[in-house]
Amino acid sequence: MSRRGQWDAVVVGGGVVGAACALALAGEGLQVGLVEGREPSPWSPQRPDLRVFAFAADNAALLQALGVWAQIERAQVCPYRRMSVWDAAGGGDLTFDADTLGRRELGWIVENGLLVDRLWAALPAAGVQVYCPARVESMEQDAHSVRLRLDDGRRVEAAIAIAADGGESTLRTLAGLEVSRHDYGQRGVVGYIDSERPNEATAWQRFLDTGPLAVLPYEKYRSSIVWTLPDAEAERVLALDDAAFGRELTNAFAGRLGPMTPVSPRAAFPLRRQLAKAYVAGRVLTLGDAAHVVHPLAGQGVNLGLRDVAGLRDLVRQARQRRQDWSTPHRLQRWARTRRSENTVAAYSFDAINTLFSNDEMHLTLARGTVLGLAGRLPPLLSMLWKRAAGV
């Protein structure tokens, strides 16, 4: 490689959102570089990733356009046809059904590791230059370009640099983009379980006063869990043996699928809301978790990040079709305003839901079952809620 690269765009961060961004921009005819600190581990069906996503239809269409969704589907995805939400405090179920909404499926449960594996496999053919292992050490910019110095001594120059390097983004910090943070005092406990009864291709979520418990289909009798608990309680259940953990999980899920048995290691990650106060600083953009970290209760984190990518791709496409400069400040700011507005509304909506359901205050407990039951009895409201989440 040369000591210096000059690109239309350089993406920093090679996770799902960063790799998809690099492919999307390369697909629009841009010369793209990708900087990542370490090469991802190869995906294996024998070692499923504990981190999974409830993938929405619009983002499946994005990955289809990038030429990777078919390979992902062939490897390991689980379509889900129903979503059922209910509250431990009582009230009716809120149920979304594919047949009622006129769809073949509502979405897909997909492993993070599989998505990254297939996206990276597509990078060479797309012409994306990968700098890996490499990390950004310093950044400077002017009105025309951004210049990055990497920890291996190489220097990379591009018309724009895109921070997709996660919630603790180095590039975002170097660009001076500040964030607001709120710690929920909760952790998401994740793992795989087998259940006595089949999961019915249903994404289940039960609201408890300690936080929501999601049970997401992976195979007929196997599911992925995301159990939101206060920090101390998360530590306690992680320390349980498999038999005790299975009993507590079964009780927390009200036994809907019968006894549950852990079949994988367990892990926990801290939950917070973190929002960038601006998405653009000169010629540096931030997207995905570098721009917005949200509560996982609705499974929308990666979906919001990929919608950032789709919006940026559309900006580039429209400008190039008109033979105009896609990287002008006013275009980048227009993209930033649109995405920041949508992501902020989503983040605070999830915040409100978490506040409403993750507590045992009497007046809120009485209200929340009524809220779910009312939504379930109003088909237009049900359809609107689903379309909002699914991006259709």
N, C-alpha and C positions, 0 to 999 in steps of 0.2 A: 504494500500500500504506500501511497505517497504520504509525506509528512503533513500535507495540508489538503483538505477536501473543500470543495465549494459546491453547495447544494441549494436547491430551491427551499427545502425544508429539512431540518434535522429534528428527529423525535428523540427525546431523552426518556427512557423507560420502555422496556420490552414486555410488559405484561399484556393482558388481553386488550386493553384499550390502546396502549402504545403501539403494539404490533399491528392492530387493526387500522390505526391511524396511518402508519407508514404504508401499509398496503393500499389503503383508500387513496392517499395522495399520489402514490406511484401509478395507480390505475387511472388517474386524471392527467398523466403525462409529465408529472413533476419528477425531478431528480431528488431522491430522498436518502438520507442517512439515518441510522438508528443506533443509539448509544445505550448499552446495557451493561450493568455491573457483572453479571454472571450468566452463563448459558443455562437455559432451563433444563431440568432433568427430563429425560424421555418419559412420555406417558406410558403406563402399563396397566392393562385391565386387571392384573393380579394385585396391583397396589393403587386402588382408587384414591384420588385426591379427596381429603376431608372437606375441602372448600368447594361447594357447588353453587350454581346459580339457577334461579327460575327464569329461563330465557324467554324474552317476549318475541312476538311475531315480527315486529319491525326490525329487530336486530338479527333475527334469523335471515330475513331478506337481505340485510346489509352483508352478512357473511356469505350468503349465496352469491351476491354480486361480486364479492371478492374472490370467489372460486374455492371456498374452503368448507362451506356448510355441508355439502354432500359427503365429504370425507369424515366430518364430525358425526353425522348421522349414522354412517356405516360402522363407526367404531363403537360408540356407546352413548346414546342419549335415551332418556325416558320421557315420551310425550305424556302429559297429564291432561285428562279430559274434564276433570272437575276440580273445583276449589271449594273447600268447606271450612268456614270460620265460625267458632262459637266461643261463648264466654263461660268460664267456670261459675260465675255468679248467677247464671240463669239467663232466660230469654231464648229466642229462637236462633236457629242456624242461619248464617248468610252463605248461600250456595251459588256458585257460578257453574254453569253446565255448558259444555261445548255445543250440544244439540240445540239447547235453548238459544244460544247466541249465534247459531248458524256457522259453527266452525268445526273443522275436523279434530282439532285439539286446541287447548287454551295456551299451551306453551310447552317447553321442554326443560327437564332437569339435566344440566350439563356440568361436568367437572371443569374446574378452572385449569387443571393441568392438561386436559385434553384440548381445550381451546387454545392454550398457549402453544402446545406441541404442533397443532395443525397450522396455526397462523405462522409460526416460525418456518415451517417446512415450505411455505409459499413465498417467503421473502426473496430467496435468490432468483427465482424465475421472474419476479416482479421488478428486478433490478435494484432492490434496496441494498445499500451498502451498510453492513453491520459492523459496528465497532464494539467488540466484546471479547474478553472482559475489559471494560473501560468505564470510568466514572468521571463526571464533570468536576473539575477543581476550581475553575474560574470562568467568568463570563464578562465580556464587554460588548457594547453595541453602539451603533450610531444610526443615523436616519436611513441607512441603506442595507445594513446587514448585522448579524449577530456572530460573534466569534467566541468559540468555546475552547478552552484548554483542558485536555483530558489527563488523567493521572499516569498514562503511559507515555506522555510527552507529545502526543499528536495534537494538532490544532485543526479544528473544523469550523468552517465558515458557511453560513446559510442566510437566505433572505429572511427566514423566520426560524425560531427555535420553539419547540413545543414541549412543555413540561408535562410528562405523563408518568412521572416517577414516584407516584404514590403519595400518601398523606404526609410523609415527612420529606417532601420534594426538595432536593438540593437546588435545582434550577429555579424553582419558584422563589426560594429564599434569596438566591443570588440576584434575581430580578427585582427584589424589593416588594413582592406581592404579599401583603399581610393577610392573615386568616383570623377568623373568630372561632373559638372552640367552646364546646360544652361537653363535659364528661358526664355520662349517664350514671356512673357508678354501677354499671352492669357489665357482664361478659356474656358472649355467645359461646355456649358449649356445643361442640360439633362432634359427629361420629356417625357410624353406620350401625343399624340394628336390623334384626330379623323379627318379624311378628307372626303370631299364630295364624292370624287371618290375613288375606291379601289386602294390599293397600288400595285396591280398586282404581289404580291410575289417578289417584286424587292427591292434590296438595292440601294437607290438613294444617290448620292453625287453631290452637286453643289459647285463649287469653286467660292467664292466671294473675293473681295480684302481685306476683314476683316478676312478671314479664311473659311475653308470648312464647309458646312452644310450637315450632313448626316441624312437621313430619312430611318429608318430600319423597315421592316414589322414585326408586332407582331400578329395582326389578320387582317381580310380582309380590314377593314376600319380604323384600329388602328395601329399606328406606334410609335416607339421610336425615339427621335431626339437626336443628338449630334451636337450642334451649337457652333463652335469655333469662339470666339470674343475676341478683345482686352479687357483687364481687365476692363477699365472704361465702355465700351459698354456692357459688360456682366452684370455689376452691374445695369446699366440702364434698360436692358430688364427684369432682374429679378424683378425689382420694378414695372413693368407694371401690370395693371389688366389683367385678362384673355382675355377680348375682344381685348384690344390693343396689347397684346402679339400675339394673333392669327393673327391679321391683319399684323403685322410686319413679322411674320414667313411666312405667305402666300406669301407676296411680295418677301421675300428673296428666296423663293423656286420657284419664277416665276409662281405661281398658277398652277403648273403641276397636282396637285391632287385636285384642287379646294380649297375653303376656309378650313382653318385648325382651329380646336378648341382644346385648352388645356383640358385634362381630368385628370390631376394629379398635385401634387405639382411639383415645379421646383427646381433644385439645380445647382450649378456650382463648378467645381474643377479646380485648377491651372494646367497649362500644362508646362512641362519641359522635357528636355532630360537629363538623368542621367545614367552614365555608370561606372560600377566598373572597376578600372584599372587592377585588377586581380580577378579571380574567386575562387582561392584556396589560403589559408594561412595555411600551415601545414595540419591538419586534419579537417579544417573548409572549407566548400564549400558554395558558394552563388549562388542562381538561382532565376528566376522570377523577380519581381520588385525589390528585394533586389540587383540584379545584373544589371538590365537594365530597365529604364523607358523611353518609347518612345512616340512620338506624336500619338494621337489616330486616325489620319485621315484615316489610312488603317485598323483599327480594329485589329491590330496584337499583341497587348501587351500580352494578355493571351495566344495567340497561340505560341508566342516565348517562354514563360515560360514553357508551357507544352512540347515543344520540348526539352527544357533543361532536363525535367523529363524523356522523352522517351530516350534521349541519355544516361542518367545515368543508367536507367533500362537496356539498351542494354549492357553497360559496365559490370554491375554486372552479367548479364546472361552469357555473353561470358566467363568471367573469371571463373565462377562457373562450367560451362560446361567443362572447361579444368582443373578443380580442382586447380585453382590458386587463389591467394589472390587478390580480386577485389579492395582492398583499398590501394594498393601500391602507393607511390607518383607519379610514372611515368604514371600510368593509370589515376589517378585523373587529372594530368596536361594535358594529351592528351584530355580528355573530355573537360577540361576548354578551351584549345586552340581552339578546334572545335566550341564550343558554343559561345565563346567570339567573334570569327571571324564572324560568321553568324549574331549574334545580333548587332555587331557594324556596319556592312554593312547595315543592315536593319534600324538601328536608323538614320544613316546619309543619307540614301536614303529618309526616311520620312522627314528628316530635309530639304533636297533639294527641295522636292515637296512642302512642306509648304512655303519655301522661294520663290519659283517660283510663286505660286498661291496666296499667302496671301499678295499681295501688288498691288499698282496701278501705278508702274513705267512703262512708255510707252513701252520700248523695251521688257520688260518681258511680258507685257500684249499681245503684238503682237505675241510673240513666243509661248505662252502656248496653245492657241487654236489650233495652227498648230501641236503642239506635240500630243495633244489628238486625233485630226483628223487623223494624220499619223498612230498612233498606232491602231486606229480603222479600218484602211484600210489594215492592214498587218496581215492576220490570223496567220502566224507562231509567230509573235511578240505577238499578243494577247494571244495565247495559252501559250507561255513561261511566260508572265506576270501572267497569272492566276495560272499556276502550281506553280510558285514561292510563290504566296500568299497562296495557298491552301495546300501546302505541299504534293502534289501528283506527 
